[in-house]
Amino acid sequence: MIWFFDSGIGGLLVMDEFQKQFPDIPMIFEHDSIHCPYWNRESEDIRILTKQWVDRLFARGATVVILACNTASVHALRWLQQEIYPERHILGVTIPWAEHVVEQWYKKVGVLATDATVRIRAYKERVHILDNTIHIEEVWIPGLVDLIEAGKKEGGEVDVLLRGAISRLSPDREAIILWCTHYPYVEKSVEKIWQEIHGNSLPDIVDPGKEAALRFHSWLLRKGLFLPREIG
C-alpha cells in the first residue's frame, strides 16, 4: 500500500496522478490539518511533525510513504531516509522535477514556491547537482497555500498574490516550476496572469504529480514491491 502525506490538500493532486499510472495499487492520503501550513515553520519543527506522521503511516501498514509535500521533503526526507528509516521506503517529489528540467534542456527556469523551500535554495541545489549552467529564479508566494486550503483558487486575493510573484520572474523563462503541490490548483490563474504581465505565451509548466508518478514507475518495478499487473 502507498500512503501519501502532505501538510495540506496539495498532495491529493499528486496521488491522483499516481492513481492514473497505477490503478490497481491501493493508496491512501493523509494530511496534517492541525499544523498546516508548514511553509512558515522552522526546519526542526517541520522535521518533527513529518516524522510523527511517517511513524503513524508505517505503523498503519504502509509499504511506501511518499512525502507529497515539498516543504516536508526538503527539510526532512534525507534525514528520515538515512537516519530514522534506512530500511524502509520513503520517497519525495523533488528529484523528478529537477530531472525533467535537465532532460528538457531548459536553461532559464522560474520557480514558484513557499518560503520554507526558497530560503534554503533546495530546488536550485538539486538542479545544479545535475547541471549548474541552468539559470534559476526562485520566488515565494506568502499566503497562497492558506488561500488554497480555504478553497480560494482564483480571482481576488489569489490573483493579487500571483501578480506580485509573477512580476518578479523574468519574461524569458522557458519553464515554470510549481514547486509546491498546492500550486497546480491555481495553474489556470498562473497562465492568465503570466500573459497579462509579460505579454507572451506561458512557458512550459511542470506538473509535480505527473512527473513524480511517471518516474516512480521504474522505481517500483526495480524494487519489485508490487505485482507486475499492479504497476502496468
C-alpha positions as CSV (number, residue, x, y, z in Angstrom):
1,M,0.0,0.0,0.0
2,I,1.2,3.5,-0.9
3,W,0.5,6.3,1.6
4,F,0.8,9.9,0.6
5,F,1.4,12.6,3.2
6,D,1.2,16.4,2.8
7,S,0.8,19.2,5.3
8,G,-2.4,20.1,3.4
9,I,-4.6,19.2,0.4
10,G,-2.0,19.7,-2.3
11,G,-0.8,16.0,-2.1
12,L,-4.3,14.9,-3.3
13,L,-3.2,16.1,-6.8
14,V,0.0,14.0,-6.6
15,M,-2.0,10.9,-5.5
16,D,-4.4,11.4,-8.4
17,E,-1.6,11.2,-10.9
18,F,-0.3,8.1,-9.2
19,Q,-3.7,6.5,-9.4
20,K,-3.8,7.1,-13.1
21,Q,-0.5,5.3,-13.5
22,F,-1.2,2.5,-11.0
23,P,-4.9,2.0,-10.7
24,D,-4.6,-1.4,-9.1
25,I,-2.3,-0.3,-6.2
26,P,-4.2,0.7,-3.0
27,M,-3.4,4.3,-2.0
28,I,-4.3,6.4,1.0
29,F,-3.8,10.1,1.5
30,E,-3.3,11.8,4.9
31,H,-2.7,15.5,5.7
32,D,-1.8,17.5,8.9
33,S,-4.9,19.6,9.2
34,I,-3.9,20.7,12.7
35,H,-0.5,22.1,11.8
36,C,-0.9,23.1,8.2
37,P,0.7,25.1,6.6
38,Y,4.3,24.0,7.1
39,W,5.8,26.7,4.9
40,N,6.1,29.3,7.8
41,R,7.7,26.9,10.3
42,E,11.3,26.4,11.3
43,S,13.2,23.4,9.8
44,E,13.4,21.5,13.1
45,D,9.6,21.8,13.6
46,I,8.9,20.6,10.1
47,R,11.2,17.6,10.7
48,I,9.5,16.6,13.9
49,L,5.9,17.0,12.5
50,T,6.8,15.0,9.4
51,K,8.5,12.2,11.4
52,Q,5.4,11.9,13.6
53,W,3.2,11.3,10.5
54,V,5.6,8.9,8.9
55,D,5.7,6.9,12.1
56,R,1.9,6.7,12.1
57,L,1.8,5.6,8.4
58,F,4.3,2.8,8.8
59,A,2.5,1.7,11.9
60,R,-0.7,1.5,10.0
61,G,0.7,-0.7,7.3
62,A,2.3,1.5,4.6
63,T,4.7,-0.3,2.2
64,V,5.8,3.0,0.7
65,V,5.4,6.5,2.1
66,I,5.5,9.4,-0.3
67,L,6.1,12.9,1.0
68,A,3.8,14.7,-1.4
69,C,4.9,18.0,0.2
70,N,8.0,19.8,-1.0
71,T,8.4,21.6,2.3
72,A,8.4,18.3,4.2
73,S,10.6,16.7,1.6
74,V,13.4,19.3,1.5
75,H,13.6,19.6,5.3
76,A,13.0,16.0,6.4
77,L,13.3,13.4,3.6
78,R,17.1,12.8,3.6
79,W,17.1,12.6,7.4
80,L,14.2,10.2,7.5
81,Q,15.8,8.0,4.8
82,Q,19.3,7.9,6.2
83,E,18.9,8.1,10.0
84,I,15.4,7.1,11.0
85,Y,14.1,4.6,8.5
86,P,17.1,3.4,6.4
87,E,15.4,0.0,5.8
88,R,12.0,1.4,4.8
89,H,10.8,3.1,1.6
90,I,10.2,6.8,1.9
91,L,10.2,8.9,-1.2
92,G,9.8,12.6,-2.1
93,V,8.7,14.5,-5.2
94,T,11.6,16.9,-5.7
95,I,14.1,14.8,-7.7
96,P,11.7,14.1,-10.6
97,W,11.2,17.8,-11.2
98,A,14.9,18.5,-11.3
99,E,15.5,15.6,-13.7
100,H,12.7,16.8,-16.0
101,V,14.2,20.3,-16.3
102,V,17.6,19.0,-17.2
103,E,16.3,16.4,-19.7
104,Q,14.3,19.1,-21.5
105,W,17.5,21.2,-21.9
106,Y,15.9,24.3,-20.3
107,K,18.5,27.0,-19.5
108,K,16.2,29.6,-17.9
109,V,13.7,28.4,-15.3
110,G,11.3,30.2,-12.9
111,V,10.3,28.6,-9.7
112,L,7.1,29.5,-7.7
113,A,7.4,28.0,-4.2
114,T,6.9,28.5,-0.5
115,D,9.2,30.4,1.9
116,A,10.4,27.3,3.6
117,T,11.8,25.9,0.3
118,V,13.0,29.1,-1.3
119,R,15.0,30.2,1.8
120,I,17.3,27.2,1.6
121,R,17.5,27.2,-2.2
122,A,16.6,23.5,-2.3
123,Y,15.4,23.3,-5.8
124,K,18.3,25.3,-7.2
125,E,20.7,23.0,-5.3
126,R,19.1,19.8,-6.7
127,V,19.1,21.0,-10.3
128,H,22.7,22.3,-10.1
129,I,23.9,18.9,-9.0
130,L,22.8,17.7,-12.4
131,D,23.6,20.9,-14.5
132,N,25.0,24.0,-12.9
133,T,24.6,26.1,-16.1
134,I,20.8,26.4,-15.7
135,H,19.7,29.8,-14.5
136,I,17.0,29.6,-11.9
137,E,14.9,32.4,-10.4
138,E,13.0,31.4,-7.2
139,V,10.1,33.4,-5.9
140,W,8.0,32.5,-2.9
141,I,4.3,33.4,-2.6
142,P,3.4,34.2,1.1
143,G,-0.1,33.1,2.0
144,L,-1.1,31.3,-1.2
145,V,-1.2,27.9,0.4
146,D,-3.5,29.3,3.1
147,L,-5.9,30.6,0.5
148,I,-6.0,27.3,-1.4
149,E,-6.6,25.4,1.8
150,A,-9.6,27.8,2.3
151,G,-11.0,26.9,-1.1
152,K,-9.9,30.0,-2.9
153,K,-8.3,29.1,-6.2
154,E,-8.9,32.1,-8.5
155,G,-9.7,35.8,-8.5
156,G,-9.4,38.3,-5.7
157,E,-6.6,37.6,-3.2
158,V,-5.2,34.7,-5.2
159,D,-4.7,36.9,-8.3
160,V,-3.1,39.7,-6.2
161,L,-0.5,37.2,-4.8
162,L,0.2,35.7,-8.2
163,R,0.7,39.0,-9.8
164,G,3.2,40.0,-7.2
165,A,5.1,36.8,-7.7
166,I,5.0,36.5,-11.5
167,S,6.0,40.1,-11.9
168,R,9.3,39.2,-10.2
169,L,10.1,36.5,-12.8
170,S,11.9,37.4,-16.0
171,P,9.8,37.1,-19.1
172,D,12.4,34.9,-20.8
173,R,11.8,31.9,-18.6
174,E,11.5,28.7,-20.6
175,A,9.7,26.7,-17.9
176,I,7.8,27.5,-14.7
177,I,8.1,25.0,-11.8
178,L,5.1,25.0,-9.5
179,W,7.3,23.8,-6.6
180,C,4.5,23.4,-4.1
181,T,2.0,20.6,-4.5
182,H,-0.8,23.1,-3.7
183,Y,0.1,25.4,-6.7
184,P,-1.4,23.2,-9.5
185,Y,-4.8,24.2,-8.1
186,V,-4.1,27.7,-9.5
187,E,-2.4,26.7,-12.7
188,K,-5.0,28.4,-14.9
189,S,-4.6,31.6,-13.0
190,V,-0.9,31.4,-13.4
191,E,-1.3,31.1,-17.2
192,K,-3.7,34.1,-17.3
193,I,-1.6,36.4,-15.2
194,W,1.7,35.5,-17.0
195,Q,0.1,36.6,-20.2
196,E,-1.2,39.8,-18.6
197,I,2.2,40.8,-17.1
198,H,4.7,39.5,-19.7
199,G,2.6,39.7,-22.9
200,N,3.8,36.4,-24.2
201,S,2.7,32.8,-24.1
202,L,3.4,31.0,-20.8
203,P,6.4,28.6,-20.9
204,D,6.1,25.0,-20.0
205,I,4.6,24.4,-16.6
206,V,6.0,21.3,-14.9
207,D,3.2,19.3,-13.2
208,P,4.7,17.9,-10.0
209,G,2.4,14.9,-9.6
210,K,2.6,13.8,-13.2
211,E,6.4,13.9,-13.3
212,A,6.7,12.1,-10.0
213,A,4.3,9.3,-11.0
214,L,6.0,8.7,-14.3
215,R,9.4,8.4,-12.8
216,F,8.4,6.3,-9.8
217,H,7.1,3.7,-12.2
218,S,10.6,2.4,-13.0
219,W,11.5,2.6,-9.3
220,L,8.6,0.4,-8.3
221,L,9.4,-2.1,-11.0
222,R,13.1,-2.2,-9.9
223,K,12.1,-2.7,-6.2
224,G,9.6,-5.4,-7.0
225,L,7.3,-4.1,-4.3
226,F,4.1,-4.8,-6.3
227,L,2.8,-7.4,-8.7
228,P,3.5,-6.6,-12.4
229,R,-0.2,-6.3,-13.2
230,E,-0.5,-3.6,-10.4
231,I,2.1,-1.3,-11.9
232,G,1.4,-1.9,-15.6
